[in-house]
């Protein structure tokens, strides 16, 4: 086998190994966990702000009051 062919074969092997390792990734890395945690906390804060707002609280109070005052006939 010539030197050029050996180098080309080795490059193909390294490329194949790289593709297998990249495709074999399981789960999230630490950075992905950190970003996911920050996103979840931000979404929770946003949801809390919306739900505790005056318009949402009055709408929920109205819905609950209407449900409790409804009678079956």
CHARMM internal coordinates of N, CA and C (Angstrom, degrees):
IC EDIT
DIST 1 N 1 CA 1.4570
DIST 1 CA 1 C 1.5290
ANGL 1 N 1 CA 1 C 107.32
DIST 1 C 2 N 1.2837
ANGL 1 CA 1 C 2 N 116.27
DIHE 1 N 1 CA 1 C 2 N 132.42
DIST 2 N 2 CA 1.4653
ANGL 1 C 2 N 2 CA 121.39
DIHE 1 CA 1 C 2 N 2 CA -179.83
DIST 2 CA 2 C 1.5201
ANGL 2 N 2 CA 2 C 109.96
DIHE 1 C 2 N 2 CA 2 C -74.28
DIST 2 C 3 N 1.3044
ANGL 2 CA 2 C 3 N 116.35
DIHE 2 N 2 CA 2 C 3 N 159.45
DIST 3 N 3 CA 1.4662
ANGL 2 C 3 N 3 CA 122.21
DIHE 2 CA 2 C 3 N 3 CA -179.09
DIST 3 CA 3 C 1.5242
ANGL 3 N 3 CA 3 C 110.74
DIHE 2 C 3 N 3 CA 3 C -58.81
DIST 3 C 4 N 1.3278
ANGL 3 CA 3 C 4 N 117.65
DIHE 3 N 3 CA 3 C 4 N -43.39
DIST 4 N 4 CA 1.4628
ANGL 3 C 4 N 4 CA 121.38
DIHE 3 CA 3 C 4 N 4 CA -179.94
DIST 4 CA 4 C 1.5142
ANGL 4 N 4 CA 4 C 111.96
DIHE 3 C 4 N 4 CA 4 C -62.20
DIST 4 C 5 N 1.3362
ANGL 4 CA 4 C 5 N 116.78
DIHE 4 N 4 CA 4 C 5 N -40.78
DIST 5 N 5 CA 1.4662
ANGL 4 C 5 N 5 CA 120.37
DIHE 4 CA 4 C 5 N 5 CA 178.67
DIST 5 CA 5 C 1.5211
ANGL 5 N 5 CA 5 C 110.63
DIHE 4 C 5 N 5 CA 5 C -67.29
DIST 5 C 6 N 1.3251
ANGL 5 CA 5 C 6 N 117.46
DIHE 5 N 5 CA 5 C 6 N -38.96
DIST 6 N 6 CA 1.4622
ANGL 5 C 6 N 6 CA 121.44
DIHE 5 CA 5 C 6 N 6 CA 179.26
DIST 6 CA 6 C 1.5300
ANGL 6 N 6 CA 6 C 110.66
DIHE 5 C 6 N 6 CA 6 C -64.46
DIST 6 C 7 N 1.3177
ANGL 6 CA 6 C 7 N 116.03
DIHE 6 N 6 CA 6 C 7 N -41.74
DIST 7 N 7 CA 1.4697
ANGL 6 C 7 N 7 CA 119.98
DIHE 6 CA 6 C 7 N 7 CA 178.52
DIST 7 CA 7 C 1.5233
ANGL 7 N 7 CA 7 C 110.28
DIHE 6 C 7 N 7 CA 7 C -65.69
DIST 7 C 8 N 1.3235
ANGL 7 CA 7 C 8 N 117.27
DIHE 7 N 7 CA 7 C 8 N -42.60
DIST 8 N 8 CA 1.4640
ANGL 7 C 8 N 8 CA 120.86
DIHE 7 CA 7 C 8 N 8 CA 179.10
DIST 8 CA 8 C 1.5233
ANGL 8 N 8 CA 8 C 110.62
DIHE 7 C 8 N 8 CA 8 C -63.15
DIST 8 C 9 N 1.3367
ANGL 8 CA 8 C 9 N 117.22
DIHE 8 N 8 CA 8 C 9 N -41.53
DIST 9 N 9 CA 1.4653
ANGL 8 C 9 N 9 CA 121.33
DIHE 8 CA 8 C 9 N 9 CA 178.80
DIST 9 CA 9 C 1.5291
ANGL 9 N 9 CA 9 C 110.15
DIHE 8 C 9 N 9 CA 9 C -63.51
DIST 9 C 10 N 1.3226
ANGL 9 CA 9 C 10 N 116.68
DIHE 9 N 9 CA 9 C 10 N -43.85
DIST 10 N 10 CA 1.4679
ANGL 9 C 10 N 10 CA 120.67
DIHE 9 CA 9 C 10 N 10 CA -179.88
DIST 10 CA 10 C 1.5280
ANGL 10 N 10 CA 10 C 110.82
DIHE 9 C 10 N 10 CA 10 C -64.47
DIST 10 C 11 N 1.3207
ANGL 10 CA 10 C 11 N 117.62
DIHE 10 N 10 CA 10 C 11 N -38.32
DIST 11 N 11 CA 1.4657
ANGL 10 C 11 N 11 CA 121.10
DIHE 10 CA 10 C 11 N 11 CA 177.19
DIST 11 CA 11 C 1.5211
ANGL 11 N 11 CA 11 C 110.91
DIHE 10 C 11 N 11 CA 11 C -63.93
DIST 11 C 12 N 1.3238
ANGL 11 CA 11 C 12 N 117.40
DIHE 11 N 11 CA 11 C 12 N -40.36
DIST 12 N 12 CA 1.4712
ANGL 11 C 12 N 12 CA 120.76
DIHE 11 CA 11 C 12 N 12 CA 177.14
DIST 12 CA 12 C 1.5265
ANGL 12 N 12 CA 12 C 110.58
DIHE 11 C 12 N 12 CA 12 C -63.84
DIST 12 C 13 N 1.3411
ANGL 12 CA 12 C 13 N 116.93
DIHE 12 N 12 CA 12 C 13 N -41.93
DIST 13 N 13 CA 1.4656
ANGL 12 C 13 N 13 CA 120.63
DIHE 12 CA 12 C 13 N 13 CA 178.89
DIST 13 CA 13 C 1.5244
ANGL 13 N 13 CA 13 C 111.11
DIHE 12 C 13 N 13 CA 13 C -62.77
DIST 13 C 14 N 1.3192
ANGL 13 CA 13 C 14 N 116.35
DIHE 13 N 13 CA 13 C 14 N -42.97
DIST 14 N 14 CA 1.4685
ANGL 13 C 14 N 14 CA 120.13
DIHE 13 CA 13 C 14 N 14 CA 178.74
DIST 14 CA 14 C 1.5292
ANGL 14 N 14 CA 14 C 110.31
DIHE 13 C 14 N 14 CA 14 C -64.95
DIST 14 C 15 N 1.3243
ANGL 14 CA 14 C 15 N 117.33
DIHE 14 N 14 CA 14 C 15 N -40.30
DIST 15 N 15 CA 1.4633
ANGL 14 C 15 N 15 CA 120.87
DIHE 14 CA 14 C 15 N 15 CA 177.50
DIST 15 CA 15 C 1.5151
ANGL 15 N 15 CA 15 C 111.96
DIHE 14 C 15 N 15 CA 15 C -63.63
DIST 15 C 16 N 1.3360
ANGL 15 CA 15 C 16 N 116.23
DIHE 15 N 15 CA 15 C 16 N -42.31
DIST 16 N 16 CA 1.4646
ANGL 15 C 16 N 16 CA 120.21
DIHE 15 CA 15 C 16 N 16 CA 178.03
DIST 16 CA 16 C 1.5260
ANGL 16 N 16 CA 16 C 110.99
DIHE 15 C 16 N 16 CA 16 C -63.63
DIST 16 C 17 N 1.3241
ANGL 16 CA 16 C 17 N 116.73
DIHE 16 N 16 CA 16 C 17 N -43.70
DIST 17 N 17 CA 1.4598
ANGL 16 C 17 N 17 CA 120.83
DIHE 16 CA 16 C 17 N 17 CA 179.15
DIST 17 CA 17 C 1.5273
ANGL 17 N 17 CA 17 C 110.83
DIHE 16 C 17 N 17 CA 17 C -62.64
DIST 17 C 18 N 1.3139
ANGL 17 CA 17 C 18 N 116.67
DIHE 17 N 17 CA 17 C 18 N -42.46
DIST 18 N 18 CA 1.4628
ANGL 17 C 18 N 18 CA 120.96
DIHE 17 CA 17 C 18 N 18 CA 178.75
DIST 18 CA 18 C 1.5257
ANGL 18 N 18 CA 18 C 111.04
DIHE 17 C 18 N 18 CA 18 C -61.12
DIST 18 C 19 N 1.3168
ANGL 18 CA 18 C 19 N 116.85
DIHE 18 N 18 CA 18 C 19 N -43.05
DIST 19 N 19 CA 1.4690
ANGL 18 C 19 N 19 CA 120.39
DIHE 18 CA 18 C 19 N 19 CA 179.54
DIST 19 CA 19 C 1.5257
ANGL 19 N 19 CA 19 C 111.04
DIHE 18 C 19 N 19 CA 19 C -65.56
DIST 19 C 20 N 1.3196
ANGL 19 CA 19 C 20 N 117.85
DIHE 19 N 19 CA 19 C 20 N -39.88
DIST 20 N 20 CA 1.4696
ANGL 19 C 20 N 20 CA 120.67
DIHE 19 CA 19 C 20 N 20 CA 178.73
DIST 20 CA 20 C 1.5186
ANGL 20 N 20 CA 20 C 110.86
DIHE 19 C 20 N 20 CA 20 C -65.30
DIST 20 C 21 N 1.3253
ANGL 20 CA 20 C 21 N 116.68
DIHE 20 N 20 CA 20 C 21 N -42.71
DIST 21 N 21 CA 1.4604
ANGL 20 C 21 N 21 CA 119.75
DIHE 20 CA 20 C 21 N 21 CA 179.72
DIST 21 CA 21 C 1.5213
ANGL 21 N 21 CA 21 C 111.71
DIHE 20 C 21 N 21 CA 21 C -66.66
DIST 21 C 22 N 1.3081
ANGL 21 CA 21 C 22 N 117.46
DIHE 21 N 21 CA 21 C 22 N -38.40
DIST 22 N 22 CA 1.4636
ANGL 21 C 22 N 22 CA 121.05
DIHE 21 CA 21 C 22 N 22 CA 179.45
DIST 22 CA 22 C 1.5224
ANGL 22 N 22 CA 22 C 110.96
DIHE 21 C 22 N 22 CA 22 C -67.94
DIST 22 C 23 N 1.3250
ANGL 22 CA 22 C 23 N 117.38
DIHE 22 N 22 CA 22 C 23 N -36.63
DIST 23 N 23 CA 1.4620
ANGL 22 C 23 N 23 CA 121.25
DIHE 22 CA 22 C 23 N 23 CA -178.91
DIST 23 CA 23 C 1.5189
ANGL 23 N 23 CA 23 C 111.75
DIHE 22 C 23 N 23 CA 23 C -78.69
DIST 23 C 24 N 1.3315
ANGL 23 CA 23 C 24 N 117.97
DIHE 23 N 23 CA 23 C 24 N -17.99
DIST 24 N 24 CA 1.4554
ANGL 23 C 24 N 24 CA 122.25
DIHE 23 CA 23 C 24 N 24 CA -174.87
DIST 24 CA 24 C 1.5196
ANGL 24 N 24 CA 24 C 112.36
DIHE 23 C 24 N 24 CA 24 C -90.64
DIST 24 C 25 N 1.3175
ANGL 24 CA 24 C 25 N 118.14
DIHE 24 N 24 CA 24 C 25 N 11.90
DIST 25 N 25 CA 1.4555
ANGL 24 C 25 N 25 CA 121.89
DIHE 24 CA 24 C 25 N 25 CA -177.16
DIST 25 CA 25 C 1.5233
ANGL 25 N 25 CA 25 C 109.55
DIHE 24 C 25 N 25 CA 25 C -67.09
DIST 25 C 26 N 1.3279
ANGL 25 CA 25 C 26 N 116.37
DIHE 25 N 25 CA 25 C 26 N 125.40
DIST 26 N 26 CA 1.4622
ANGL 25 C 26 N 26 CA 120.98
DIHE 25 CA 25 C 26 N 26 CA 179.48
DIST 26 CA 26 C 1.5220
ANGL 26 N 26 CA 26 C 109.14
DIHE 25 C 26 N 26 CA 26 C -116.22
DIST 26 C 27 N 1.3115
ANGL 26 CA 26 C 27 N 117.00
DIHE 26 N 26 CA 26 C 27 N 134.34
DIST 27 N 27 CA 1.4487
ANGL 26 C 27 N 27 CA 121.40
DIHE 26 CA 26 C 27 N 27 CA 175.56
DIST 27 CA 27 C 1.5164
ANGL 27 N 27 CA 27 C 113.30
DIHE 26 C 27 N 27 CA 27 C 72.76
DIST 27 C 28 N 1.3225
ANGL 27 CA 27 C 28 N 114.18
DIHE 27 N 27 CA 27 C 28 N -171.56
DIST 28 N 28 CA 1.4628
ANGL 27 C 28 N 28 CA 120.13
DIHE 27 CA 27 C 28 N 28 CA -178.29
DIST 28 CA 28 C 1.5217
ANGL 28 N 28 CA 28 C 109.60
DIHE 27 C 28 N 28 CA 28 C -103.76
DIST 28 C 29 N 1.3047
ANGL 28 CA 28 C 29 N 116.20
DIHE 28 N 28 CA 28 C 29 N 150.83
DIST 29 N 29 CA 1.4591
ANGL 28 C 29 N 29 CA 121.28
DIHE 28 CA 28 C 29 N 29 CA 175.09
DIST 29 CA 29 C 1.5265
ANGL 29 N 29 CA 29 C 108.90
DIHE 28 C 29 N 29 CA 29 C -83.19
DIST 29 C 30 N 1.3039
ANGL 29 CA 29 C 30 N 115.94
DIHE 29 N 29 CA 29 C 30 N 173.18
DIST 30 N 30 CA 1.4669
ANGL 29 C 30 N 30 CA 120.74
DIHE 29 CA 29 C 30 N 30 CA -178.97
DIST 30 CA 30 C 1.5244
ANGL 30 N 30 CA 30 C 111.42
DIHE 29 C 30 N 30 CA 30 C -60.66
DIST 30 C 31 N 1.3275
ANGL 30 CA 30 C 31 N 116.98
DIHE 30 N 30 CA 30 C 31 N -40.15
DIST 31 N 31 CA 1.4670
ANGL 30 C 31 N 31 CA 119.81
DIHE 30 CA 30 C 31 N 31 CA 179.25
DIST 31 CA 31 C 1.5251
ANGL 31 N 31 CA 31 C 110.90
DIHE 30 C 31 N 31 CA 31 C -64.00
DIST 31 C 32 N 1.3257
ANGL 31 CA 31 C 32 N 116.96
DIHE 31 N 31 CA 31 C 32 N -39.25
DIST 32 N 32 CA 1.4676
ANGL 31 C 32 N 32 CA 119.78
DIHE 31 CA 31 C 32 N 32 CA 178.82
DIST 32 CA 32 C 1.5211
ANGL 32 N 32 CA 32 C 110.64
DIHE 31 C 32 N 32 CA 32 C -67.07
DIST 32 C 33 N 1.3434
ANGL 32 CA 32 C 33 N 117.96
DIHE 32 N 32 CA 32 C 33 N -38.41
DIST 33 N 33 CA 1.4622
ANGL 32 C 33 N 33 CA 120.74
DIHE 32 CA 32 C 33 N 33 CA 175.48
DIST 33 CA 33 C 1.5267
ANGL 33 N 33 CA 33 C 110.30
DIHE 32 C 33 N 33 CA 33 C -61.79
DIST 33 C 34 N 1.3195
ANGL 33 CA 33 C 34 N 117.17
DIHE 33 N 33 CA 33 C 34 N -43.28
DIST 34 N 34 CA 1.4657
ANGL 33 C 34 N 34 CA 120.86
DIHE 33 CA 33 C 34 N 34 CA -179.00
DIST 34 CA 34 C 1.5205
ANGL 34 N 34 CA 34 C 110.89
DIHE 33 C 34 N 34 CA 34 C -62.84
DIST 34 C 35 N 1.3151
ANGL 34 CA 34 C 35 N 117.38
DIHE 34 N 34 CA 34 C 35 N -45.41
DIST 35 N 35 CA 1.4672
ANGL 34 C 35 N 35 CA 120.77
DIHE 34 CA 34 C 35 N 35 CA 179.63
DIST 35 CA 35 C 1.5247
ANGL 35 N 35 CA 35 C 110.28
DIHE 34 C 35 N 35 CA 35 C -65.68
DIST 35 C 36 N 1.3235
ANGL 35 CA 35 C 36 N 117.18
DIHE 35 N 35 CA 35 C 36 N -41.19
DIST 36 N 36 CA 1.4637
ANGL 35 C 36 N 36 CA 120.64
DIHE 35 CA 35 C 36 N 36 CA 177.79
DIST 36 CA 36 C 1.5188
ANGL 36 N 36 CA 36 C 112.16
DIHE 35 C 36 N 36 CA 36 C -62.90
DIST 36 C 37 N 1.3297
ANGL 36 CA 36 C 37 N 116.81
DIHE 36 N 36 CA 36 C 37 N -40.60
DIST 37 N 37 CA 1.4633
ANGL 36 C 37 N 37 CA 121.10
DIHE 36 CA 36 C 37 N 37 CA 178.80
DIST 37 CA 37 C 1.5236
ANGL 37 N 37 CA 37 C 111.30
DIHE 36 C 37 N 37 CA 37 C -65.94
DIST 37 C 38 N 1.3219
ANGL 37 CA 37 C 38 N 116.77
DIHE 37 N 37 CA 37 C 38 N -42.68
DIST 38 N 38 CA 1.4718
ANGL 37 C 38 N 38 CA 120.66
DIHE 37 CA 37 C 38 N 38 CA 178.20
DIST 38 CA 38 C 1.5259
ANGL 38 N 38 CA 38 C 110.43
DIHE 37 C 38 N 38 CA 38 C -63.93
DIST 38 C 39 N 1.3300
ANGL 38 CA 38 C 39 N 116.76
DIHE 38 N 38 CA 38 C 39 N -42.16
DIST 39 N 39 CA 1.4667
ANGL 38 C 39 N 39 CA 120.15
DIHE 38 CA 38 C 39 N 39 CA 179.22
DIST 39 CA 39 C 1.5233
ANGL 39 N 39 CA 39 C 110.82
DIHE 38 C 39 N 39 CA 39 C -64.16
DIST 39 C 40 N 1.3315
ANGL 39 CA 39 C 40 N 117.62
DIHE 39 N 39 CA 39 C 40 N -41.39
DIST 40 N 40 CA 1.4621
ANGL 39 C 40 N 40 CA 120.89
DIHE 39 CA 39 C 40 N 40 CA 179.39
DIST 40 CA 40 C 1.5273
ANGL 40 N 40 CA 40 C 110.91
DIHE 39 C 40 N 40 CA 40 C -65.20
DIST 40 C 41 N 1.3213
ANGL 40 CA 40 C 41 N 117.15
DIHE 40 N 40 CA 40 C 41 N -40.96
DIST 41 N 41 CA 1.4653
ANGL 40 C 41 N 41 CA 120.60
DIHE 40 CA 40 C 41 N 41 CA 178.75
DIST 41 CA 41 C 1.5280
ANGL 41 N 41 CA 41 C 110.86
DIHE 40 C 41 N 41 CA 41 C -65.63
DIST 41 C 42 N 1.3231
ANGL 41 CA 41 C 42 N 116.98
DIHE 41 N 41 CA 41 C 42 N -41.12
DIST 42 N 42 CA 1.4657
ANGL 41 C 42 N 42 CA 120.34
DIHE 41 CA 41 C 42 N 42 CA 178.51
DIST 42 CA 42 C 1.5208
ANGL 42 N 42 CA 42 C 110.89
DIHE 41 C 42 N 42 CA 42 C -64.99
DIST 42 C 43 N 1.3313
ANGL 42 CA 42 C 43 N 116.86
DIHE 42 N 42 CA 42 C 43 N -41.63
DIST 43 N 43 CA 1.4608
ANGL 42 C 43 N 43 CA 120.11
DIHE 42 CA 42 C 43 N 43 CA 178.20
DIST 43 CA 43 C 1.5274
ANGL 43 N 43 CA 43 C 110.53
DIHE 42 C 43 N 43 CA 43 C -64.61
DIST 43 C 44 N 1.3299
ANGL 43 CA 43 C 44 N 117.12
DIHE 43 N 43 CA 43 C 44 N -40.16
DIST 44 N 44 CA 1.4607
ANGL 43 C 44 N 44 CA 120.70
DIHE 43 CA 43 C 44 N 44 CA 177.25
DIST 44 CA 44 C 1.5186
ANGL 44 N 44 CA 44 C 112.03
DIHE 43 C 44 N 44 CA 44 C -62.21
DIST 44 C 45 N 1.3260
ANGL 44 CA 44 C 45 N 116.68
DIHE 44 N 44 CA 44 C 45 N -42.26
DIST 45 N 45 CA 1.4672
ANGL 44 C 45 N 45 CA 120.59
DIHE 44 CA 44 C 45 N 45 CA 178.45
DIST 45 CA 45 C 1.5215
ANGL 45 N 45 CA 45 C 111.03
DIHE 44 C 45 N 45 CA 45 C -64.74
DIST 45 C 46 N 1.3227
ANGL 45 CA 45 C 46 N 116.59
DIHE 45 N 45 CA 45 C 46 N -41.84
DIST 46 N 46 CA 1.4631
ANGL 45 C 46 N 46 CA 120.76
DIHE 45 CA 45 C 46 N 46 CA 178.18
DIST 46 CA 46 C 1.5274
ANGL 46 N 46 CA 46 C 110.74
DIHE 45 C 46 N 46 CA 46 C -63.87
DIST 46 C 47 N 1.3188
ANGL 46 CA 46 C 47 N 116.82
DIHE 46 N 46 CA 46 C 47 N -44.82
DIST 47 N 47 CA 1.4655
ANGL 46 C 47 N 47 CA 121.06
DIHE 46 CA 46 C 47 N 47 CA 179.45
DIST 47 CA 47 C 1.5250
ANGL 47 N 47 CA 47 C 110.86
DIHE 46 C 47 N 47 CA 47 C -62.59
DIST 47 C 48 N 1.3275
ANGL 47 CA 47 C 48 N 117.31
DIHE 47 N 47 CA 47 C 48 N -42.02
DIST 48 N 48 CA 1.4587
ANGL 47 C 48 N 48 CA 121.24
DIHE 47 CA 47 C 48 N 48 CA 178.38
DIST 48 CA 48 C 1.5291
ANGL 48 N 48 CA 48 C 110.94
DIHE 47 C 48 N 48 CA 48 C -61.76
DIST 48 C 49 N 1.3301
ANGL 48 CA 48 C 49 N 115.87
DIHE 48 N 48 CA 48 C 49 N -42.46
DIST 49 N 49 CA 1.4650
ANGL 48 C 49 N 49 CA 120.68
DIHE 48 CA 48 C 49 N 49 CA 179.26
DIST 49 CA 49 C 1.5199
ANGL 49 N 49 CA 49 C 111.22
DIHE 48 C 49 N 49 CA 49 C -62.86
DIST 49 C 50 N 1.3159
ANGL 49 CA 49 C 50 N 117.08
DIHE 49 N 49 CA 49 C 50 N -42.35
DIST 50 N 50 CA 1.4698
ANGL 49 C 50 N 50 CA 120.94
DIHE 49 CA 49 C 50 N 50 CA -179.30
DIST 50 CA 50 C 1.5231
ANGL 50 N 50 CA 50 C 110.63
DIHE 49 C 50 N 50 CA 50 C -67.92
DIST 50 C 51 N 1.3245
ANGL 50 CA 50 C 51 N 116.91
DIHE 50 N 50 CA 50 C 51 N -45.94
DIST 51 N 51 CA 1.4679
ANGL 50 C 51 N 51 CA 120.40
DIHE 50 CA 50 C 51 N 51 CA -175.31
DIST 51 CA 51 C 1.5237
ANGL 51 N 51 CA 51 C 111.49
DIHE 50 C 51 N 51 CA 51 C -69.05
DIST 51 C 52 N 1.3148
ANGL 51 CA 51 C 52 N 118.16
DIHE 51 N 51 CA 51 C 52 N -33.84
DIST 52 N 52 CA 1.4654
ANGL 51 C 52 N 52 CA 119.63
DIHE 51 CA 51 C 52 N 52 CA -179.58
DIST 52 CA 52 C 1.5242
ANGL 52 N 52 CA 52 C 112.76
DIHE 51 C 52 N 52 CA 52 C -86.97
DIST 52 C 53 N 1.3257
ANGL 52 CA 52 C 53 N 118.01
DIHE 52 N 52 CA 52 C 53 N 2.58
DIST 53 N 53 CA 1.4658
ANGL 52 C 53 N 53 CA 121.19
DIHE 52 CA 52 C 53 N 53 CA 176.18
DIST 53 CA 53 C 1.5217
ANGL 53 N 53 CA 53 C 111.00
DIHE 52 C 53 N 53 CA 53 C -68.74
DIST 53 C 54 N 1.3365
ANGL 53 CA 53 C 54 N 116.72
DIHE 53 N 53 CA 53 C 54 N 158.06
DIST 54 N 54 CA 1.4653
ANGL 53 C 54 N 54 CA 122.10
DIHE 53 CA 53 C 54 N 54 CA -175.63
DIST 54 CA 54 C 1.5221
ANGL 54 N 54 CA 54 C 112.65
DIHE 53 C 54 N 54 CA 54 C -61.38
DIST 54 C 55 N 1.3151
ANGL 54 CA 54 C 55 N 118.27
DIHE 54 N 54 CA 54 C 55 N -44.42
DIST 55 N 55 CA 1.4666
ANGL 54 C 55 N 55 CA 120.43
DIHE 54 CA 54 C 55 N 55 CA -175.92
DIST 55 CA 55 C 1.5243
ANGL 55 N 55 CA 55 C 111.56
DIHE 54 C 55 N 55 CA 55 C -66.41
DIST 55 C 56 N 1.3177
ANGL 55 CA 55 C 56 N 117.32
DIHE 55 N 55 CA 55 C 56 N -40.15
DIST 56 N 56 CA 1.4675
ANGL 55 C 56 N 56 CA 120.11
DIHE 55 CA 55 C 56 N 56 CA 179.90
DIST 56 CA 56 C 1.5182
ANGL 56 N 56 CA 56 C 110.09
DIHE 55 C 56 N 56 CA 56 C -70.65
DIST 56 C 57 N 1.3341
ANGL 56 CA 56 C 57 N 116.72
DIHE 56 N 56 CA 56 C 57 N -41.53
DIST 57 N 57 CA 1.4651
ANGL 56 C 57 N 57 CA 119.58
DIHE 56 CA 56 C 57 N 57 CA 179.44
DIST 57 CA 57 C 1.5272
ANGL 57 N 57 CA 57 C 110.96
DIHE 56 C 57 N 57 CA 57 C -62.77
DIST 57 C 58 N 1.3221
ANGL 57 CA 57 C 58 N 118.18
DIHE 57 N 57 CA 57 C 58 N -42.40
DIST 58 N 58 CA 1.4638
ANGL 57 C 58 N 58 CA 119.84
DIHE 57 CA 57 C 58 N 58 CA 179.91
DIST 58 CA 58 C 1.5235
ANGL 58 N 58 CA 58 C 110.63
DIHE 57 C 58 N 58 CA 58 C -68.50
DIST 58 C 59 N 1.3356
ANGL 58 CA 58 C 59 N 117.62
DIHE 58 N 58 CA 58 C 59 N -36.70
DIST 59 N 59 CA 1.4647
ANGL 58 C 59 N 59 CA 120.18
DIHE 58 CA 58 C 59 N 59 CA 177.84
DIST 59 CA 59 C 1.5232
ANGL 59 N 59 CA 59 C 110.73
DIHE 58 C 59 N 59 CA 59 C -65.73
DIST 59 C 60 N 1.3307
ANGL 59 CA 59 C 60 N 117.04
DIHE 59 N 59 CA 59 C 60 N -44.44
DIST 60 N 60 CA 1.4685
ANGL 59 C 60 N 60 CA 120.00
DIHE 59 CA 59 C 60 N 60 CA 178.55
DIST 60 CA 60 C 1.5233
ANGL 60 N 60 CA 60 C 111.39
DIHE 59 C 60 N 60 CA 60 C -65.07
DIST 60 C 61 N 1.3229
ANGL 60 CA 60 C 61 N 117.15
DIHE 60 N 60 CA 60 C 61 N -40.10
DIST 61 N 61 CA 1.4632
ANGL 60 C 61 N 61 CA 120.69
DIHE 60 CA 60 C 61 N 61 CA 177.85
DIST 61 CA 61 C 1.5238
ANGL 61 N 61 CA 61 C 110.57
DIHE 60 C 61 N 61 CA 61 C -62.79
DIST 61 C 62 N 1.3318
ANGL 61 CA 61 C 62 N 117.05
DIHE 61 N 61 CA 61 C 62 N -41.43
DIST 62 N 62 CA 1.4648
ANGL 61 C 62 N 62 CA 120.89
DIHE 61 CA 61 C 62 N 62 CA 177.51
DIST 62 CA 62 C 1.5176
ANGL 62 N 62 CA 62 C 112.04
DIHE 61 C 62 N 62 CA 62 C -63.95
DIST 62 C 63 N 1.3189
ANGL 62 CA 62 C 63 N 117.37
DIHE 62 N 62 CA 62 C 63 N -43.00
DIST 63 N 63 CA 1.4724
ANGL 62 C 63 N 63 CA 120.84
DIHE 62 CA 62 C 63 N 63 CA 179.59
DIST 63 CA 63 C 1.5211
ANGL 63 N 63 CA 63 C 110.68
DIHE 62 C 63 N 63 CA 63 C -64.38
DIST 63 C 64 N 1.3319
ANGL 63 CA 63 C 64 N 116.90
DIHE 63 N 63 CA 63 C 64 N -44.61
DIST 64 N 64 CA 1.4658
ANGL 63 C 64 N 64 CA 120.25
DIHE 63 CA 63 C 64 N 64 CA -179.58
DIST 64 CA 64 C 1.5259
ANGL 64 N 64 CA 64 C 110.38
DIHE 63 C 64 N 64 CA 64 C -67.05
DIST 64 C 65 N 1.3277
ANGL 64 CA 64 C 65 N 117.40
DIHE 64 N 64 CA 64 C 65 N -41.88
DIST 65 N 65 CA 1.4671
ANGL 64 C 65 N 65 CA 120.53
DIHE 64 CA 64 C 65 N 65 CA 178.01
DIST 65 CA 65 C 1.5187
ANGL 65 N 65 CA 65 C 111.79
DIHE 64 C 65 N 65 CA 65 C -61.83
DIST 65 C 66 N 1.3290
ANGL 65 CA 65 C 66 N 116.82
DIHE 65 N 65 CA 65 C 66 N -42.09
DIST 66 N 66 CA 1.4652
ANGL 65 C 66 N 66 CA 120.95
DIHE 65 CA 65 C 66 N 66 CA 178.47
DIST 66 CA 66 C 1.5219
ANGL 66 N 66 CA 66 C 110.75
DIHE 65 C 66 N 66 CA 66 C -64.94
DIST 66 C 67 N 1.3342
ANGL 66 CA 66 C 67 N 116.72
DIHE 66 N 66 CA 66 C 67 N -40.47
DIST 67 N 67 CA 1.4657
ANGL 66 C 67 N 67 CA 120.31
DIHE 66 CA 66 C 67 N 67 CA 179.96
DIST 67 CA 67 C 1.5234
ANGL 67 N 67 CA 67 C 111.17
DIHE 66 C 67 N 67 CA 67 C -66.13
DIST 67 C 68 N 1.3175
ANGL 67 CA 67 C 68 N 117.15
DIHE 67 N 67 CA 67 C 68 N -37.70
DIST 68 N 68 CA 1.4634
ANGL 67 C 68 N 68 CA 120.06
DIHE 67 CA 67 C 68 N 68 CA -179.13
DIST 68 CA 68 C 1.5275
ANGL 68 N 68 CA 68 C 112.38
DIHE 67 C 68 N 68 CA 68 C -75.95
DIST 68 C 69 N 1.3206
ANGL 68 CA 68 C 69 N 118.27
DIHE 68 N 68 CA 68 C 69 N -25.87
DIST 69 N 69 CA 1.4622
ANGL 68 C 69 N 69 CA 120.32
DIHE 68 CA 68 C 69 N 69 CA -178.56
DIST 69 CA 69 C 1.5265
ANGL 69 N 69 CA 69 C 112.80
DIHE 68 C 69 N 69 CA 69 C -91.74
DIST 69 C 70 N 1.3098
ANGL 69 CA 69 C 70 N 117.55
DIHE 69 N 69 CA 69 C 70 N -4.88
DIST 70 N 70 CA 1.4636
ANGL 69 C 70 N 70 CA 120.92
DIHE 69 CA 69 C 70 N 70 CA -179.52
DIST 70 CA 70 C 1.5245
ANGL 70 N 70 CA 70 C 109.72
DIHE 69 C 70 N 70 CA 70 C -74.07
DIST 70 C 71 N 1.3280
ANGL 70 CA 70 C 71 N 115.06
DIHE 70 N 70 CA 70 C 71 N 136.08
DIST 71 N 71 CA 1.4642
ANGL 70 C 71 N 71 CA 119.65
DIHE 70 CA 70 C 71 N 71 CA 177.04
DIST 71 CA 71 C 1.5208
ANGL 71 N 71 CA 71 C 109.32
DIHE 70 C 71 N 71 CA 71 C -115.02
DIST 71 C 72 N 1.2920
ANGL 71 CA 71 C 72 N 115.41
DIHE 71 N 71 CA 71 C 72 N 150.46
DIST 72 N 72 CA 1.4665
ANGL 71 C 72 N 72 CA 119.65
DIHE 71 CA 71 C 72 N 72 CA 176.84
DIST 72 CA 72 C 1.5116
ANGL 72 N 72 CA 72 C 108.25
DIHE 71 C 72 N 72 CA 72 C -96.20
DIST 72 C 73 N 1.2994
ANGL 72 CA 72 C 73 N 116.33
DIHE 72 N 72 CA 72 C 73 N 144.54
DIST 73 N 73 CA 1.4542
ANGL 72 C 73 N 73 CA 118.98
DIHE 72 CA 72 C 73 N 73 CA -173.66
DIST 73 CA 73 C 1.4115
ANGL 73 N 73 CA 73 C 113.06
DIHE 72 C 73 N 73 CA 73 C -121.65
END
COOR INIT
IC SEED 1 N 1 CA 1 C
IC BUILD
